[in-house]
Amino acid sequence: MEEDDQKEYRWETGYEKTWEAIKEDDDGMLDGAIADIIQKAKRQRQLEKTKQNRLGMMRHVFLVIDCSESMSVPDLKPTRLRCTLKLLEIFIDEFFDQNPISQLGIIALKAKRAEKITELTGTSRVHLKALESLANVVLTSEPSLQNGLDMALKTLKVVPSHASREIVIIMGSLTTCDPVDINLTINELKKEGIRCSVISLSAEIHVARYLAKETMGSYGAVLDDAHFRDQLLSQVDPPPAAKTQHNSLIRMGFPHSTSNEADGKDAPLSMCMCHIENVDEPSELSTTGHYCPQCHSKYCELPVECQSCDLTLVSAPHLARSYHHIFPVPNFEEMPHDQLPGPTECFSCAKLLATVADKTVYKCIHCGEVFCLDCDIFIHETLHACVGCNSTHGVAGLVYQAQQQQQGTSKDGETQAHQQQQQQ
């Protein structure tokens, strides 16, 4: 009898009891446990960035938002929809800040149908205005995941093969009402190399997990609003390039501003092409703007795709801001607080590192400075530059040389392997 009690039932064998990882603190709160889960997830993402992967820098992403009756549940305050729209405002600003040459679109799932709220565009102002209109939408019925995927698929199919194509789905419902077999749509997405990631606001859904797995995307179920924010911001960094993504030279135009100041005359009045067909914000006559170097069409904001000649128009700072994705800051060495020689302050925020609060500290392998966990995450996710290396004369150049040598070594290894294959 004692031996039988020690054995588990077959349906219990190998089952992961995830609730045991979340423990209450002395006050009976779960905030500390959830914060630890978020920090561990951030550290795991930082470790994955060290791998030599090709990144999809020019991204075309569709946000698919569930607007069904389940989004009115108040477990995320004040409601799931309101919390989602608020966090999406932060996500959109961060997305275009970290991916200046990418484009974003929004699709809403309403009453078993899919409605395209915004087209693919690189202007964040258009998406932020569209989110305000979704705040007053009537939440009824259930969503249709397949209709939303089909609508995004039709647009992403015609996107050039050198671009990264992605779909990020925010799902609050536990059910989906689809017209036909959704596996047909999943197979088509997999064939086209479109990466689908799902963020569930309720519980894990098998079809959503299967969709993310088949398309090499990510899947997560949120614990609270802080975890929801972390799940969203994890989609900001560009993912590894898909196998169907081709290497090719991309034609880009760097617009110029025409001016007759040298002749003592003002620039002529003209209308921009980006607002000429916009009913809500019609184009107005102005003397300033960015002119396409190929067809001389005028645009008021960059980046944008020229409507006349289909040339991608960007500015030099846009390309420069994408540079940190190619050369990320090396991961800091993780070490216990007990190994510090004495009372030490964080080099970045000057906080005194305590044994209880900072059980683990992080040391830069190049400059040797010590940082706390918050500054480690801030440097790698937001600043993209080590404070100690840039404060010490000559160290930043050594870091750059080490990164160049590392890439050169990996390229030499690929070249030698290719030569060996040819000899065989």
Residue pairs with C-beta under 8 A, 6 or more apart in sequence:
21 33
21 37
22 30
22 33
22 34
22 37
22 223
23 33
24 30
24 33
25 31
25 32
25 33
34 223
34 224
34 226
34 227
35 226
37 223
37 227
38 226
38 227
38 230
39 373
39 377
41 230
41 234
42 230
42 377
42 381
45 234
45 237
46 331
46 377
46 380
46 381
47 331
49 237
49 328
49 331
49 380
50 328
50 330
50 331
52 407
52 410
53 240
53 241
54 240
54 241
54 245
55 238
55 239
55 240
55 241
55 325
55 326
56 163
56 164
56 166
56 238
56 239
56 240
56 241
56 242
56 245
57 99
57 101
57 102
57 164
57 238
57 322
57 325
58 101
58 102
58 162
58 163
58 164
58 250
59 99
59 102
59 103
59 163
59 164
59 166
59 238
60 102
60 103
60 105
60 120
60 156
60 159
60 163
60 164
60 165
60 166
61 95
61 102
61 103
61 104
61 105
61 166
61 167
61 168
61 235
62 104
62 105
62 106
62 107
62 120
62 152
62 155
62 156
62 166
62 167
62 168
63 88
63 104
63 105
63 106
63 107
63 168
63 170
64 107
64 108
64 109
64 114
64 148
64 149
64 152
64 167
64 168
64 169
64 170
65 84
65 88
65 106
65 107
65 108
65 109
65 134
65 170
66 109
66 143
66 169
66 170
66 171
66 172
66 173
66 201
67 81
67 108
67 109
67 110
67 134
67 137
67 139
67 143
68 109
68 110
68 111
68 139
68 140
68 141
68 142
68 143
68 172
68 173
69 139
69 140
69 141
69 142
69 173
70 80
70 142
70 172
70 173
70 174
70 201
70 202
71 79
71 80
71 81
71 84
71 139
71 172
71 173
71 201
72 79
72 80
72 81
72 139
73 79
73 80
73 172
73 202
74 80
76 83
76 84
76 201
76 222
76 224
76 225
76 228
77 83
77 225
80 172
80 201
81 134
81 135
81 137
81 139
81 172
82 135
83 225
83 228
84 170
84 172
84 201
84 228
85 131
85 134
85 135
87 225
87 228
87 229
87 232
88 131
88 232
89 128
89 131
90 229
90 232
90 233
91 232
91 233
91 235
91 236
92 104
92 124
92 127
92 128
92 131
93 124
94 233
94 236
95 102
95 104
95 124
95 235
95 236
96 102
96 104
96 122
96 124
97 321
98 236
98 237
98 321
98 325
99 236
99 238
99 322
100 122
100 303
100 314
100 317
100 318
100 319
100 321
100 322
101 122
101 303
101 312
101 314
101 318
101 319
101 322
102 122
103 120
103 121
103 122
104 118
104 120
104 121
104 122
104 124
104 127
105 116
105 118
105 119
105 120
105 121
105 152
105 155
106 116
106 117
106 118
106 127
106 130
106 131
107 114
107 115
107 116
107 117
107 148
107 151
107 152
108 114
108 115
108 117
108 134
108 137
109 143
109 144
109 145
109 147
109 148
110 137
110 140
110 141
110 143
111 140
111 141
112 141
112 142
112 143
112 144
112 147
112 177
113 144
113 147
114 144
114 147
114 148
114 150
114 151
116 151
117 130
117 133
117 134
118 126
118 127
118 130
119 155
120 155
120 159
121 127
121 304
122 302
122 303
122 304
123 274
123 301
123 304
141 177
142 173
142 175
142 176
142 177
143 171
143 173
143 176
143 177
144 176
144 177
144 178
144 179
145 169
145 171
145 176
145 178
145 182
145 207
145 208
145 211
146 176
146 178
146 179
146 180
146 182
146 185
147 178
147 179
148 169
149 167
149 182
149 185
149 186
149 189
149 196
149 211
150 185
152 167
152 194
153 185
153 188
153 189
153 192
153 194
156 165
156 167
156 192
156 194
157 192
159 165
161 244
161 245
161 246
161 248
162 245
162 246
162 247
162 248
162 250
163 245
164 195
164 238
164 239
164 241
164 242
164 245
165 192
165 193
165 194
165 195
165 242
166 194
166 195
166 196
166 197
166 217
166 235
166 239
167 189
167 194
167 195
167 196
167 197
167 217
168 196
168 197
168 199
168 235
169 196
169 197
169 198
169 199
169 208
170 199
170 201
171 198
171 199
171 200
171 201
171 202
171 205
171 208
172 200
172 201
172 202
173 202
174 202
174 203
174 205
176 182
176 207
182 207
186 210
186 211
186 214
186 215
187 214
189 196
189 211
189 214
189 215
190 214
190 215
192 244
193 242
193 243
193 244
193 245
194 215
195 215
195 216
195 217
195 239
195 242
196 211
196 212
196 215
196 217
197 212
197 217
197 218
197 219
197 235
198 205
198 208
198 209
198 211
198 212
198 217
198 218
198 219
198 220
199 220
199 221
199 222
199 228
199 231
199 232
200 208
200 219
200 220
200 221
200 222
201 221
201 222
201 228
202 221
203 221
204 219
204 221
208 219
209 219
211 217
212 218
212 219
213 219
216 242
218 234
218 235
220 231
222 228
222 231
233 381
237 325
238 325
250 312
251 311
251 312
252 311
252 312
252 313
252 314
253 292
253 293
253 294
253 306
253 311
253 312
253 313
253 314
254 293
254 313
254 314
254 315
254 316
255 290
255 291
255 292
255 293
255 299
255 302
255 313
255 315
256 290
256 291
256 293
257 288
257 289
257 290
257 291
258 267
258 291
259 267
260 266
260 267
260 268
261 267
266 287
267 287
267 288
268 287
269 285
269 286
269 287
270 285
270 286
270 287
270 289
270 298
271 283
271 284
271 285
271 286
271 298
272 283
272 286
272 289
272 298
272 299
272 300
273 283
273 297
273 298
273 299
273 306
273 307
273 308
274 283
274 299
274 300
274 301
274 304
274 307
275 281
275 282
275 283
275 284
275 300
276 282
276 283
286 300
288 300
289 298
289 299
289 300
290 298
290 299
290 300
290 301
290 302
290 313
291 297
291 298
291 299
292 298
292 299
292 306
292 308
292 309
292 311
292 313
293 311
294 306
294 309
294 311
295 306
295 308
295 309
295 311
297 306
297 307
297 308
297 309
299 306
299 313
302 313
302 314
302 315
302 318
303 312
303 313
303 314
303 315
303 318
304 313
305 311
305 312
305 313
306 312
306 313
324 384
324 385
327 400
327 403
328 380
328 384
329 379
329 380
329 384
329 385
329 386
330 364
330 365
330 366
330 399
330 402
330 403
331 380
332 362
332 363
332 364
332 365
332 371
332 376
333 362
333 363
333 364
333 365
334 360
334 361
334 362
335 360
335 361
335 362
335 363
336 359
336 360
336 361
337 353
337 354
337 355
337 358
337 359
337 360
337 361
338 355
340 353
340 361
340 370
343 352
343 353
344 352
344 353
344 361
344 370
345 351
345 352
345 353
346 353
346 370
346 371
346 372
346 375
347 369
347 370
347 371
347 375
347 387
347 388
348 371
348 372
348 375
348 378
348 379
348 387
349 372
349 374
349 375
351 372
353 361
353 370
353 372
358 372
358 373
360 373
361 370
361 371
361 372
361 373
362 370
362 371
362 372
362 373
362 376
363 369
363 370
363 371
364 371
364 386
364 388
364 389
366 386
366 388
366 389
366 395
366 398
366 399
366 402
367 386
367 388
367 389
367 391
367 392
367 395
368 388
369 386
369 387
369 388
371 379
371 387
371 388
375 387
379 385
379 386
379 387
386 396
386 399
388 395
389 395
389 396
389 399
390 396
